[in-house]
Structures are given as structure tokens and as C-alpha cells.
């Protein structure tokens, strides 16, 4: 009976880091996606600003 509990605890301990790494990977991908989107947005905004400046001159 004791073996069952230690086995269960062992499985739980092994499953925990996997979820932690999965959460970290998802978080990192989300941050990378947001940074990419922000970079694309600022680039597009700069181009629009450049066109506006050229039109003004």
C-alpha cells in the first residue's frame, strides 16, 4: 500500500516539471509573438509616418 503512494507521488513529481516547462514554453512563444507583432506594427507605423512626411514636403 505504501508503495502505491510513493509511486503516485513520484509520478506527480515527474509530471510537475513537464507542465512547468510547457507553461514556460507557451509563455515564451506568446512573448515572442507579441514582440513580433509590436515590431511589425511599429515598422508599418514608421512607413506611414515617412509617407506623411514626404507628402508634407
N, C-alpha and C positions, 0 to 999 in steps of 0.2 A: 504494500500500500504506500509506504514511504517513497518507494522508487517511482511510483506514478507521479507523485507531487514534484519530486526533483526533476523528473523528465519534462513535466509540464512547465516548470519554472525555467528549465534550460531552453525549451522551445520558445517560451515567451521572451527570454533574454536574447535569443538569436533573431527573433522576428523584430524586436525593437530597433536595433541599429538599421535594419533594412528599411524600415518605414522612415527613420530619421534621414537616411541618405536620400531616399526617394523624395521626401519633403524638401530637402536642400537642393536637389537637382531641379525640382519643379520651380522652386523659388529663384534659383539662378537663371533658369530659362525665361522665367517671367521678367526678371530684371533685364536680361539681355534683349528680350523682345521690346520692352518699354523703352530702353535706351536706343534701340534701332529705330523705333517709331518716332521718338523725340528727335533723333538726328535727321531723319528723313523730313520731318515737319519743319525743323529749323532751316534745312537746306532749301526746301520749297519756299519758305518764307523769305529767305535771303534772295532767292531768284526773283520773287515778286517785288521785293524792295529795290533790287537792281533795275528791274524793268521800269518801276515807278520813277526812279532817279533818272534813268535815261530819257524817259518821256518828258520829264520836267525840264531837262536842259534844252 
